[in-house]
Amino acid sequence: MQVREGMIPSITASEIQEIVSEIAREIERDYEGKELVLICPLKGSVLFMADLARKIKLPQVIDFVYVTSPKGESCRILRDVSVDVQGKHVLIIEEIIDAGRTLSFLKSRLQASFPASLKVVALLDKPALRQISIQPDYVGRTIEDRFVIGYGMDSEELGRNYSDIYNFTQ
């Protein structure tokens, strides 16, 4: 790993795993005896999704969606979910929620397929940047308005593989 100037550790790998375990326990309590459909928006949520899915001890189906939302443009789906979510308990797994535009679009899109329930799981919530009123149902940690990198989050596609989460002192 290459630490760039201005990067400071924010959340360690062990802290991340504690957060993921707590979220998994909450989900297991809320969905006891039910099957889940976990939807992973690509690319940033992959690591969080993998860790969370392994910790949730309930029957589950995993699927992926790739939604893009370039600044100033509307959201577009590049890869849609392939599983039928009608009548199922669906969780959207997000590594971080900031502006909320893409998540709101995805949530509306999935809601149109009539799931039994639809909730949002976020490792990190950054409400200071919210442009659209949307709240996650499960939150690992609420953070300040700082750029973060690591554990799936990137800087120009680099840094997703870092075990810890870093922020920048700018």
C-alpha positions as CSV (number, residue, x, y, z in Angstrom):
1,M,0.0,0.0,0.0
2,Q,1.2,3.5,-0.8
3,V,0.3,6.1,1.8
4,R,-0.1,9.4,0.1
5,E,0.7,12.7,1.7
6,G,-2.2,13.9,3.8
7,M,-3.6,10.4,4.4
8,I,-4.4,9.8,8.0
9,P,-5.9,6.6,9.5
10,S,-9.5,7.0,10.3
11,I,-11.0,3.5,10.9
12,T,-8.8,0.5,11.4
13,A,-9.4,-2.9,9.8
14,S,-10.3,-4.4,13.2
15,E,-12.7,-1.5,13.9
16,I,-14.3,-2.1,10.5
17,Q,-14.8,-5.8,11.3
18,E,-16.4,-4.9,14.7
19,I,-18.8,-2.5,12.9
20,V,-19.7,-5.1,10.2
21,S,-20.3,-7.7,13.0
22,E,-22.7,-5.3,14.8
23,I,-24.6,-4.5,11.6
24,A,-24.9,-8.3,10.9
25,R,-26.3,-8.9,14.4
26,E,-28.9,-6.2,13.9
27,I,-30.0,-7.6,10.5
28,E,-30.2,-11.1,11.9
29,R,-32.5,-9.9,14.8
30,D,-34.7,-8.0,12.4
31,Y,-35.0,-10.7,9.8
32,E,-34.9,-13.9,11.9
33,G,-36.2,-16.9,9.9
34,K,-36.3,-14.9,6.6
35,E,-34.3,-15.2,3.4
36,L,-32.6,-12.0,2.3
37,V,-31.6,-10.6,-1.1
38,L,-28.4,-8.5,-0.8
39,I,-27.8,-6.1,-3.6
40,C,-24.3,-4.8,-4.0
41,P,-23.8,-1.6,-6.0
42,L,-20.5,-1.9,-7.8
43,K,-17.7,-1.2,-7.3
44,G,-17.1,0.3,-3.9
45,S,-19.4,-1.9,-1.9
46,V,-17.8,-5.2,-2.8
47,L,-15.5,-5.6,0.2
48,F,-18.2,-4.5,2.7
49,M,-20.8,-6.8,1.0
50,A,-18.4,-9.8,1.1
51,D,-17.6,-9.4,4.8
52,L,-21.3,-8.6,5.8
53,A,-22.7,-11.6,3.8
54,R,-20.3,-14.0,5.6
55,K,-21.3,-12.7,9.0
56,I,-25.1,-12.8,8.4
57,K,-26.2,-16.3,9.3
58,L,-29.5,-16.3,7.4
59,P,-30.4,-17.7,4.0
60,Q,-29.3,-15.2,1.4
61,V,-29.1,-14.5,-2.3
62,I,-26.4,-12.0,-3.5
63,D,-26.7,-9.9,-6.7
64,F,-24.9,-6.9,-8.2
65,V,-25.9,-3.7,-9.8
66,Y,-23.8,-1.1,-11.5
67,V,-25.3,2.4,-11.5
68,T,-23.4,5.4,-12.7
69,S,-24.2,9.0,-12.0
70,P,-21.7,11.4,-13.4
71,K,-21.9,14.9,-11.9
72,G,-24.6,16.9,-13.6
73,E,-26.0,13.9,-15.4
74,S,-28.9,11.6,-14.6
75,C,-28.3,8.1,-13.2
76,R,-27.9,5.2,-15.6
77,I,-27.9,1.5,-15.0
78,L,-24.9,-0.2,-16.7
79,R,-25.6,-3.6,-15.1
80,D,-29.1,-4.4,-13.6
81,V,-29.9,-6.9,-10.9
82,S,-30.6,-10.4,-12.3
83,V,-32.6,-11.8,-9.4
84,D,-36.4,-11.3,-9.1
85,V,-36.9,-9.2,-5.9
86,Q,-40.8,-9.3,-5.9
87,G,-42.0,-10.4,-2.5
88,K,-38.4,-10.7,-1.1
89,H,-36.6,-8.9,1.7
90,V,-34.0,-6.8,0.0
91,L,-31.1,-5.0,1.5
92,I,-29.0,-2.5,-0.6
93,I,-25.4,-2.7,0.7
94,E,-23.5,0.6,0.5
95,E,-20.0,1.3,1.6
96,I,-20.8,5.0,2.0
97,I,-23.7,7.4,1.4
98,D,-23.0,11.0,0.7
99,A,-25.1,12.9,-1.8
100,G,-27.7,10.1,-2.0
101,R,-28.6,10.6,-5.7
102,T,-27.5,7.2,-6.9
103,L,-28.9,5.4,-3.9
104,S,-32.3,7.2,-4.3
105,F,-32.4,6.2,-7.9
106,L,-31.6,2.6,-7.1
107,K,-34.0,2.4,-4.3
108,S,-36.9,3.7,-6.5
109,R,-35.9,1.2,-9.2
110,L,-36.0,-1.7,-6.8
111,Q,-39.2,-0.5,-5.1
112,A,-40.9,-0.7,-8.5
113,S,-40.4,-4.5,-8.4
114,F,-42.5,-4.8,-5.2
115,P,-40.2,-6.3,-2.7
116,A,-41.7,-7.4,0.6
117,S,-39.3,-5.0,2.3
118,L,-36.4,-2.8,1.1
119,K,-33.8,-1.3,3.4
120,V,-30.4,0.3,3.1
121,V,-27.3,-0.8,4.9
122,A,-24.4,1.7,5.0
123,L,-21.0,1.2,6.5
124,L,-20.5,4.9,6.5
125,D,-23.0,7.8,6.3
126,K,-21.9,11.3,5.4
127,P,-25.1,13.4,5.9
128,A,-23.3,16.7,5.4
129,L,-23.1,16.1,1.6
130,R,-26.7,14.9,1.3
131,Q,-28.5,16.4,-1.7
132,I,-31.5,14.1,-1.6
133,S,-33.4,13.2,1.6
134,I,-32.6,9.6,2.1
135,Q,-31.6,7.8,5.3
136,P,-30.0,4.4,5.7
137,D,-31.8,1.9,7.9
138,Y,-28.5,0.4,9.2
139,V,-25.5,2.6,9.7
140,G,-22.0,1.5,10.9
141,R,-20.7,5.0,11.5
142,T,-21.6,8.5,10.7
143,I,-18.6,10.6,9.5
144,E,-17.8,14.2,8.9
145,D,-17.5,15.7,5.4
146,R,-14.0,14.4,4.7
147,F,-12.8,12.5,1.6
148,V,-12.2,8.8,2.6
149,I,-10.3,6.1,0.9
150,G,-9.8,2.3,1.5
151,Y,-12.0,-0.7,2.2
152,G,-13.7,-0.3,-1.2
153,M,-13.6,3.5,-1.5
154,D,-11.2,4.9,-4.0
155,S,-9.3,7.9,-5.3
156,E,-9.3,7.6,-9.1
157,E,-9.8,3.8,-8.8
158,L,-6.8,3.4,-6.4
159,G,-7.0,2.5,-2.7
160,R,-10.0,0.2,-2.8
161,N,-7.8,-2.6,-1.5
162,Y,-6.6,-0.9,1.7
163,S,-7.7,-2.8,4.8
164,D,-8.1,0.5,6.8
165,I,-10.1,3.6,6.0
166,Y,-8.1,6.8,5.6
167,N,-9.1,10.4,5.3
168,F,-7.3,13.4,4.1
169,T,-6.1,16.4,6.1
170,Q,-7.0,19.1,3.5
